[in-house]
Every structure is written in structure tokens, then in C-alpha cells.
Amino acid sequence: MQHPMPPRWNLQGKTAVVTGAGSGLGREFALACAAAGMRLVLADVDEAGLAQTLAACGLPAAEAVTQHCDVSRPESVEHLARTAQERFGGTHLLFNNAGVLVAGPVWKATAQDWSWVFGVNVMGVANGIRSFVPAMLERGEPAWVVNTASAAGLVCPPDLAVYSASKHAVVALSECLHHELRASGKPLGVSVLCPGFVATGIADAARHRPADARDANPDQDPGLERVREATRAAPLSAAEVARVTLEAVQEGRFYVLPHPPVRAAAEQRLQAIVGGAAPTSPRNAAP
Ligand SMILES: NC(=O)c1ccc[n+]([C@@H]2O[C@H](COP(=O)([O-])OP(=O)(O)OC[C@H]3O[C@@H](n4cnc5c(N)ncnc54)[C@H](O)[C@@H]3O)[C@@H](O)[C@H]2O)c1
């Protein structure tokens, strides 16, 4: 079956909700959507970052709103969905984008590493789907969900086990959602974004780690430093990834892999699986 969107979906006047909009990819999604003439609901735990994104978008107050939202909390995401409904009559394009990262050997990952990263990266996406998709289905107008996974959702880099496991979960639940939306017969779809390294604040995700989840893997530094260096040297900017993603949405594509080496790394992993070989290390392809 072809994707359910009309050819080159016109986003003008539609409403986008972006989580993690206070920095990095989320900010660039907001800018790209504003440039496409969309109305915006911007969410993050970082209110100063949100204010900067809002200012950069340059939209009048009637067309954009910011909201403090912790995506790991169901009631916070419910509130976000209500805001989109009350301010703009609903959501056409949802970016479940907020994400955090920890590094270090998996046997040193703490219980709080697991619950913080899975709370934001996995439950954040699940909360977004639960709070927004039923209303999208009910309204029956064209609508789309973009889940930000990662290259680390397709391959398994050393020192990023907790993050990689969370992003594999995002790819898996996005594939399931794709099938379910197709079966609904409604004009709704989903894309899963799996970028390689992009210059953003992700290596410093701990800046927003809650005080009650402070207990962190004590051996993160080499892993985080590798991510920091790789994001600084990233071949694609966050703006370019946002542009490619919006294009994929308008064309109704599911997998969005803006970095060509990520495709090669994913293929290598699948070949090892079907060939019965041990995995090769994809250190340079993720997150
Ligand atoms: N930068 C990369 O190399 C890269 C590669 C692949 C995937 N990603 C993914 O891209 C997404 C965006 O990250 P980024 O790279 O722009 O990093 P970033 O740190 O610049 O932005 C992430 C944003 O998420 C927000 N956030 C953190 N916890 C939150 C919570 N509980 N609720 C709401 N917002 C929260 C942060 O405040 C921040 O503004 C993440 O899901 C990340 O895993 C990043």
C-alpha cells in the first residue's frame, strides 16, 4: 500500500508539536516547521532554551506557544496535548524528539541510568503516542508522527548500551505503530528518524538530569568524550537533518537515515545476524 499522505503534503497552516524543542534537533524542527508556515507547540524541560527557540522562529504569539513538559511524565504530555487542542484545534505533526544519553560500560550502568534514559527516550515516545494519536485518529484528517530514534537504534555501539537499548525500543515501537496505522485505514503515518552524529547538546544531556536520578555510571567520561568529539565533527548539521526529515514526512517515508554510513552499518549488522557471524563494532556510526 502507498503511504496515506497526499503527494507533497502541504504543511501551511497546520499544527506541529515538538518535544525537546529547547535545543539541537528539536529547535531545528521548530524552525523548519515555522518556515513551512506551520503553527507551533514547543515543549521541553528547559524553559530558557524554549524561549530562544521561540524567538528564533519569529512567529506571532497567535501562532506559537511554549510549554514546560517532562515527556517521561504521562500527565505532563497529556497537558501538552490539551494545549495543542485548545490553542490550535489539534495536532497534525508530532515530533517525539526529546532524548537523553548516558555512556560507559553496561555493567556499571546504575538503576537510575536505566530509569532516566528509558523514562525519557522510550516512555517519552510512548506517552506522546498515547496522548496524541487517539485524537488524530478520531479527527481523521492527515496527520503524522515523527519519532526520533538514532543510528544507535539500528546498530549497537560499545559504551552506549543503555542509550542504544532505548533507541532500539523506539525503532521497534515505531514499526509496530506503522503497521497499526496502516490497518486503521486513516490518513495517519509515522516516520522513525535514525541519524548518526549531529552537533547538538546530546553529549551534555546530564545538564537536565533530575536530582532524584543523579546516581550515574561512574565510568562515563571516555564514552561521553567520544560522543562529544564525534558530534562536534558531525558531517551534517541539525538544520540539514531537520530539512531531510520534513521532506521525508511530506513524502510519507518511514525510515529516515540522513547519514549514508548508517545504512552501511545497519546492513553489516543484518548480514552478521543472518550469516551467524559475531557483531562488528559500529563505534563510528552512532548515536
Ligand atoms: N545529536 C546526535 O548526534 C543525535 C544522534 C541521533 C539521535 N539523536 C536524538 O535526537 C534527539 C534530540 O537530541 P539532540 O541531539 O538535539 O540533543 P539536545 O540535548 O541538544 O536536545 C535534547 C532536548 O531534549 C530536552 N529534554 C531532556 N529531557 C527531557 C524531558 N524529560 N522532557 C522534555 N524534554 C527533555 C533537553 O532539555 C534538550 O532541549 C534525542 O532523542 C537524541 O537521542 C541525537
The ligand as a Gaussian input file, in Angstrom:
#p B3LYP/6-31G(d) Opt

LIG

0 1
 N       22.927000      14.653000      18.373000
 C       23.110000      13.433000      17.905000
 O       24.206000      13.042000      17.493000
 C       21.922000      12.502000      17.836000
 C       22.009000      11.382000      17.006000
 C       20.926000      10.505000      16.943000
 C       19.780000      10.766000      17.667000
 N       19.720000      11.873000      18.456000
 C       18.479000      12.110000      19.194000
 O       17.971000      13.384000      18.856000
 C       17.046000      13.800000      19.868000
 C       17.280000      15.254000      20.191000
 O       18.525000      15.375000      20.870000
 P       19.619000      16.442000      20.441000
 O       20.720000      15.704000      19.793000
 O       19.005000      17.572000      19.759000
 O       20.166000      16.840000      21.895000
 P       19.957000      18.160000      22.757000
 O       20.485000      17.823000      24.107000
 O       20.536000      19.327000      22.038000
 O       18.377000      18.335000      22.813000
 C       17.560000      17.468000      23.568000
 C       16.464000      18.288000      24.238000
 O       15.619000      17.395000      24.982000
 C       15.279000      18.056000      26.189000
 N       14.866000      17.116000      27.230000
 C       15.657000      16.326000      28.011000
 N       14.899000      15.641000      28.870000
 C       13.611000      15.988000      28.647000
 C       12.380000      15.603000      29.223000
 N       12.308000      14.727000      30.239000
 N       11.238000      16.153000      28.733000
 C       11.292000      17.066000      27.730000
 N       12.434000      17.474000      27.158000
 C       13.589000      16.932000      27.615000
 C       16.532000      18.813000      26.573000
 O       16.269000      19.850000      27.504000
 C       17.009000      19.326000      25.225000
 O       16.477000      20.593000      24.951000
 C       17.262000      12.848000      21.033000
 O       16.208000      11.900000      21.059000
 C       18.584000      12.175000      20.703000
 O       18.692000      10.900000      21.279000
 C       20.757000      12.758000      18.562000

